[in-house]
């Protein structure tokens, strides 16, 4: 299994609470255009890997389409230029802690753009749902257990039964061979918008699973370097 948290920009009380939940490896998807130096200072000395969460986390799709920053509404070269600037900012602030792995905002990306990522230097891509069988040079590891649902403009915990159902469904599909059995089951959190129930579930889920002999929590650095290798 692996753990990804999205939308990080700066040090905050919510981030402190997330980091205090567990010492298991965490991948933090950081928005380059909004990040602050306080975030790098907070993560210094820890075990957190940093992934690139698009560029500015702005929606560019028309109103009749689902939100996406890296969708089909803009020319590919424009999005490539933004991603390059974003990566340069990320690398300058986080150094070797930053991994060349793209996490598109809203977990959506135009496949034309995705096809150019290896040439741009990206080693990995992380979306949602079981990864497809692809033959490109881009290693993919997605998330499958999103513990929040949208309620109007806000987010709320999906509930214990629903969250556990997402986890067990992906694990069962891996065993049955209906999805890629080699893909780690991914947990997704959003520390900035999590309520008490979401924090409580995450803490218990991490604690119980990490104590199980059949479970290994892997760092993003390990997952994506193995894939690239």
C-alpha positions as CSV (number, residue, x, y, z in Angstrom):
1,X,0.0,0.0,0.0
2,X,1.0,3.6,-0.3
3,X,-0.2,7.0,1.0
4,X,-0.7,10.2,-1.0
5,X,-2.0,13.5,0.4
6,X,-3.0,16.3,-2.1
7,X,-3.0,20.1,-2.3
8,X,-0.1,20.9,0.0
9,X,1.1,24.5,-0.2
10,X,2.5,25.6,3.2
11,X,3.1,24.6,6.8
12,X,-0.2,24.6,8.7
13,X,-1.9,23.1,11.8
14,X,-3.7,20.7,9.5
15,X,-0.5,19.5,8.1
16,X,1.0,19.1,11.5
17,X,-1.9,17.0,12.5
18,X,-1.6,14.8,9.4
19,X,2.1,14.2,10.0
20,X,1.4,13.3,13.6
21,X,-1.0,10.5,12.6
22,X,1.8,8.0,11.7
23,X,5.5,7.7,10.8
24,X,4.6,5.6,7.8
25,X,6.0,6.9,4.4
26,X,3.9,9.7,3.0
27,X,3.9,11.3,-0.5
28,X,2.8,14.9,-0.4
29,X,1.4,16.3,-3.7
30,X,2.6,20.0,-3.7
31,X,1.1,22.8,-5.8
32,X,4.2,24.6,-7.2
33,X,2.6,28.0,-7.9
34,X,1.2,28.3,-4.4
35,X,3.9,26.6,-2.2
36,X,5.7,28.5,0.5
37,X,9.1,28.1,2.0
38,X,7.5,27.2,5.3
39,X,6.5,23.9,3.8
40,X,10.1,22.9,3.0
41,X,11.1,24.0,6.5
42,X,8.4,21.9,8.0
43,X,9.3,18.8,6.1
44,X,13.1,19.0,6.7
45,X,14.4,15.9,8.3
46,X,11.2,13.9,7.8
47,X,10.3,10.9,5.6
48,X,8.0,12.7,3.3
49,X,8.4,12.5,-0.5
50,X,7.2,15.5,-2.6
51,X,5.3,15.0,-5.9
52,X,4.3,17.7,-8.4
53,X,0.6,18.6,-8.2
54,X,0.2,20.3,-11.5
55,X,1.2,23.9,-11.6
56,X,-1.4,26.2,-10.0
57,X,-4.4,23.9,-9.4
58,X,-6.7,26.1,-11.6
59,X,-9.5,24.7,-13.6
60,X,-9.2,25.5,-17.4
61,X,-12.1,23.4,-18.7
62,X,-15.4,24.9,-19.9
63,X,-18.3,24.8,-17.5
64,X,-19.9,21.8,-19.2
65,X,-16.9,19.6,-18.5
66,X,-15.4,18.1,-15.4
67,X,-12.7,20.2,-13.7
68,X,-9.1,19.8,-14.9
69,X,-6.0,21.9,-15.0
70,X,-4.3,19.6,-17.5
71,X,-7.4,18.8,-19.7
72,X,-8.0,19.1,-23.4
73,X,-9.1,22.8,-23.3
74,X,-5.6,24.2,-23.7
75,X,-2.7,23.5,-26.2
76,X,-0.2,20.9,-25.1
77,X,2.8,23.2,-25.4
78,X,1.2,25.7,-23.0
79,X,0.7,23.0,-20.4
80,X,4.2,21.7,-20.9
81,X,5.7,25.1,-20.3
82,X,3.7,25.4,-17.0
83,X,4.8,22.0,-15.8
84,X,8.4,22.8,-16.6
85,X,8.2,26.0,-14.5
86,X,6.5,24.1,-11.8
87,X,9.1,21.4,-11.6
88,X,11.9,24.0,-11.5
89,X,10.3,25.7,-8.5
90,X,9.7,22.4,-6.8
91,X,13.3,21.1,-7.3
92,X,14.8,24.4,-6.2
93,X,12.8,24.4,-2.9
94,X,12.9,20.7,-2.1
95,X,16.0,19.3,-3.8
96,X,16.3,15.6,-3.8
97,X,13.1,15.2,-1.7
98,X,11.1,16.1,-4.9
99,X,10.3,13.2,-7.2
100,X,9.7,13.7,-10.9
101,X,6.2,12.3,-10.5
102,X,3.2,14.2,-11.7
103,X,-0.1,14.3,-9.8
104,X,-2.7,16.1,-12.1
105,X,-5.2,18.2,-10.1
106,X,-8.6,16.5,-10.0
107,X,-6.8,13.3,-11.2
108,X,-7.4,14.2,-14.8
109,X,-5.0,14.7,-17.7
110,X,-5.2,14.9,-21.4
111,X,-3.7,11.8,-22.8
112,X,-1.9,13.8,-25.5
113,X,0.0,15.6,-22.7
114,X,0.5,12.4,-20.7
115,X,2.2,10.9,-23.8
116,X,4.8,13.7,-23.7
117,X,5.7,13.4,-20.0
118,X,8.6,11.0,-20.4
119,X,10.3,13.3,-22.9
120,X,9.9,16.1,-20.4
121,X,11.8,14.1,-17.8
122,X,8.9,12.7,-15.8
123,X,9.4,9.2,-14.4
124,X,5.9,8.7,-13.0
125,X,2.2,9.7,-13.1
126,X,-0.4,9.2,-10.4
127,X,-4.1,9.4,-11.0
128,X,-7.1,7.6,-9.4
129,X,-8.6,4.1,-10.0
130,X,-6.7,1.0,-11.0
131,X,-3.9,1.8,-13.5
132,X,-4.4,0.7,-17.1
133,X,-2.1,-1.6,-19.0
134,X,0.1,1.0,-20.8
135,X,3.3,0.4,-22.8
136,X,4.8,3.9,-22.6
137,X,7.8,4.8,-20.6
138,X,5.8,6.4,-17.8
139,X,5.4,4.4,-14.6
140,X,1.9,4.7,-13.1
141,X,0.8,4.2,-9.5
142,X,-2.7,5.5,-8.6
143,X,-4.8,5.9,-5.6
144,X,-7.9,3.8,-4.9
145,X,-9.2,4.7,-1.5
146,X,-10.4,8.4,-1.5
147,X,-11.8,8.9,2.0
148,X,-13.6,12.2,1.1
149,X,-16.6,12.9,-1.0
150,X,-17.9,16.2,-2.3
151,X,-20.9,17.8,-0.6
152,X,-21.6,20.9,-2.5
153,X,-18.5,23.1,-2.3
154,X,-17.1,21.2,0.7
155,X,-15.7,17.8,1.3
156,X,-16.7,15.3,3.9
157,X,-15.7,11.8,5.1
158,X,-17.3,9.0,3.1
159,X,-17.8,6.9,6.2
160,X,-16.0,3.9,7.6
161,X,-17.9,1.3,5.7
162,X,-17.5,3.1,2.3
163,X,-13.8,3.7,2.9
164,X,-13.1,0.2,3.9
165,X,-15.1,-1.0,0.9
166,X,-12.9,0.9,-1.5
167,X,-9.8,-0.7,0.1
168,X,-11.1,-4.3,0.1
169,X,-12.5,-4.0,-3.4
170,X,-9.1,-3.1,-4.9
171,X,-7.3,-5.7,-2.8
172,X,-9.9,-8.4,-3.9
173,X,-9.5,-7.3,-7.6
174,X,-5.8,-7.6,-7.3
175,X,-6.0,-11.1,-6.0
176,X,-8.6,-12.1,-8.6
177,X,-6.4,-10.7,-11.4
178,X,-9.1,-8.3,-12.8
179,X,-6.7,-5.4,-12.2
180,X,-3.0,-5.1,-12.1
181,X,-2.0,-7.2,-9.1
182,X,1.4,-5.4,-8.9
183,X,0.0,-2.0,-8.3
184,X,0.1,-0.9,-4.6
185,X,-3.3,0.0,-3.2
186,X,-3.3,3.8,-2.7
187,X,-4.8,5.8,0.2
188,X,-5.7,9.4,-0.6
189,X,-6.1,12.2,2.0
190,X,-6.5,15.9,1.8
191,X,-5.3,17.4,5.1
192,X,-6.6,20.9,4.4
193,X,-10.2,19.9,4.3
194,X,-10.4,16.8,6.5
195,X,-12.9,16.7,9.3
196,X,-12.6,14.9,12.7
197,X,-14.0,11.7,11.3
198,X,-11.6,11.6,8.4
199,X,-8.6,12.2,10.6
200,X,-9.8,9.5,13.0
201,X,-10.3,7.0,10.3
202,X,-6.9,7.7,8.7
203,X,-5.1,7.2,12.0
204,X,-6.9,3.9,12.8
205,X,-6.5,2.6,9.2
206,X,-2.8,3.3,9.2
207,X,-2.3,1.8,12.6
208,X,-4.3,-1.4,12.0
209,X,-2.9,-2.0,8.5
210,X,0.7,-1.4,9.4
211,X,0.4,-4.0,12.2
212,X,-0.9,-6.7,9.8
213,X,1.8,-9.2,8.6
214,X,0.4,-9.2,5.0
215,X,0.7,-5.4,4.6
216,X,3.7,-3.3,3.7
217,X,3.5,0.5,3.3
218,X,5.9,1.6,0.6
219,X,7.4,5.0,0.0
220,X,6.7,6.8,-3.3
221,X,10.4,7.0,-3.8
222,X,10.6,3.2,-3.7
223,X,7.5,2.6,-5.9
224,X,8.4,5.0,-8.7
225,X,12.2,4.2,-8.7
226,X,11.4,0.5,-9.0
227,X,9.0,1.2,-11.9
228,X,11.5,3.4,-13.7
229,X,14.2,0.9,-13.2
